[in-house]
Structure formats: C-alpha cells, structure tokens
Amino acid sequence: MTYSYHDNYLELNPQNSKEAEACSQQIKTLIHSWRSTSASSMDYKVIHPISTEGYDELADLASHIKSNFKKVVIVGIGGSALNPKMTASLGAPSGLEIKYLDTTDPFYYNSVMAGIDPSSTYFLVISKSGKTIEILSILGAILHTIKSSNNFCFIVGKGDNPLRTIALNMKAKILDHDDYIGGRFATFTNVGILPGLLAGLNMKSFINGANYVILSLWEKQELSAPALAARAAFLFNKPIMVNIGYLRSLLDFFNWYSQIIAESLGKDGKGFTPIQNIGPIDQHSMFQLYLDGPRDKVFTFIYARDTAKLKQPIAGVDFLHGKTLADINDIEYNATITSCKEAGLPSRVISLPTMDEHSLGALAAHAILEVVILGHLMGINPFGQPGVEQIKNNINALL
C-alpha cells in the first residue's frame, strides 16, 4: 500500500450524500473524457503515466556533476525553484551541497555567492519561457563575475528566447524544457528529476510512486484518492485550505503545493488561499485560531506513520520513561486529529507508509491530479496564470 486517504465530508454532512454522488459522477465523466488525450497532449500530459525516457542521460549528468563539483546553485523562480526544492527535499547524503538563487533580493544573493568558489560550483538555470526577468537578472549578476561555460547547464524552452540565446552564446549544456507541461507541474520532468539525482535520491522510485497514483486514477476513477480529495475540497467549499504535516521534510512539498493550489485555482473570483503548517510547531501558534476561530477552513493532514526505526530514547524525564521522540510525534499528531474531529472541522487525511522517494512521488502526483480535477469542478482552467502574466507585463513596462 502506497498511501491511504480519508475525509469526513459525509460524516459531517450525511444529508448531502446525493450531492456527493452527483459530484463523483461528474468526476467519472471527466476522467472518461481524458481518455481521448495522450501523453503528448498540451497540459494534459500530467495525467498520463510518466516515462523514464531520458532518465539515464540525467543520471549520467548528475554523476558527472557530483564527481567534479562540490556545490550546485540552482537558479529559478516559481515552479523552476519550488519543484527542485521539493524533489530534493529528502536529501540523501551525496557529498554535494545544493543552494538556490530564487529571488532578486541583493542581500540574499550576496549571502549565497559569498561562499562560492567558481572552480568547484556548478550552476543549473531553469526557465520554461526563457524570458523570466528575475532569472535573467540573477544570471546576469552571476555572469558579471563568472565567465566559464563549463560549469553551467540550462533547462529552457525551445525556440527563440533570451535565456536560450545566452546559453547558446556560452556554448553551455542545454536541456529542453518539456513543451507540454507548465512550470509548476514540471515535477516529473528534468526540472525535478535532475535536482533529485543531484541530492542522491532514487528518482526512479519517485517516478514509480507517481505512476502508482496515476494508474489508480485510471483504474478506480471517481473512487481514487485524488478524485475523493478533489470532491471533498469542492463540496466543503471553504475559502482557506490549511495543509498540515507532522514531518519537517514536508515543508518544501507544502511550498510547492501552495503554488499549484493558488496559481492553478485562483481565477475568475474563485480559489482557495493555501496555508502551510508544520506540527507540532504550529500547535503553539495557529491552532487556537483553527479550533476556536471562524469556520472558513478545510484542513489537510499529511503524515508518515512508519517512524518506528527512528529510535531516539528519552532519558531524565520520569513521566516519559520508555517513550521515544517518534512516539511523542505520533501522540502530538493523533491528539491534533482528535481535537479537530471533536471540533467538527472539515478534514482530509493522507497517511503515508513512510517518508521516502516512492511516497514523495505518490504525494506529488496526488496533488497534481487533485488540483486538475478540482479546477474542472470549479469550472476554471487549471493550467493558465493570467494574474501572473499581468505582473510580468507591468515589470516590463517599468524596465
């Protein structure tokens, strides 16, 4: 079993069983309509099983980088930074330090570049459009001091764009960004796979976890976990989506998850405001509001229960004798779930068997499929981003 899903929509709203069934039938019809799409369909490629074509090339490149460099700096913003951070978040020891330049903040830029030795640092620059002003600006600052092209790789869209032109002029290595997948959904392309390989992770297991979820969507359709999660979020109809994990390693996943929720679904006056929390830290800040404040939120809890192998015994505290830190984390999680249930809060729960590459791949695929289904239930296109484009136009007008 890869993971399990449960929500309490019908427990809280037993009178709405016919509404829930109608929504499930709508999802079933939607999934049937997707059968006419293919793995080379614009945008809808994300709902099809993921190919490992090109994986060996990425693995060879990662091996070359790890053998010849001590640090990697990934230059990106939005999905081109959040995807690498998420896929590399489990961080197996690889001997390679990974840094990110994902903002034009000059103080942060200086703090990252202060420890950079050009001879032992590799730069990975990512942008689908090749026109993103932030990425071009950061790259320009780097090129002001670093002239060598041997330690640069660009993942960039095909065609005539400024970033690809720079890469060609540098004679640097170029990998094509997938034309059929938008930046925020590029998790299982070279945008996400290469950083995971650089972090020393088993990215084939990551892909296998995703394919397990994608195939379950096609087989179980409206009864699959992503479909049930989308149905619950739609029917709960709350404007705020609070996502809570009881493992700190989920933080990068939540940052990416917030992007795909906000950027995919926040259109035409509709959408959810995503909030990410890590327990038990936020029990001591946010949960007073959640349990005793306005009922305008749906809660999603994510946890990996297989922490038994993490045995950190507790000593010197008599009433905790015999407990481990993992035991306390389990107790904290269960107590919070119980409190939310007692308060009658709308909740969705995803339980992972363990926190590894397979589980992270499954979780990421679940999130993508859930958001795509939810967009269609809401009557909006989950793939565009007109608000972001407006900001880009205003930036260009001010240059």
Secondary structure, 3 states (H helix, E strand, C coil): CCCEEEECHHHHCHHHHHHHHHHHHHHHHHHHHHCCCCCCCCCHHHHCCCCCCCHHHHHHHHHHHHHHCCEEEEECCCHHHHHHHHHCCCCCCCCCEEEEECCCCHHHHHHHHCCCCHHHEEEEEEECCCCCHHHHHHHHHHHHHCCCCCCEEEEECCCCCHHHHHHHHHCCEEEECCCCCCHHHHHHCHHHHHHHHHCCCCHHHHHHHHHHHHHHHHHHHHHCHHHHHHHHHHHHCCCEEEEEECCHHHHHHHHHHHHHHHHHHCCCCCCCEEEEEECCHHHHCCHHHHHHCCCCEEEEEEEECCCCCCCCECCCCHHHCCCEHHHHHHHHHHHHHHHHHHCCCCEEEEEECCCCHHHHHHHHHHHHHHHHHHHHHHCCCCCCCHHHHHHHHHHHHHC
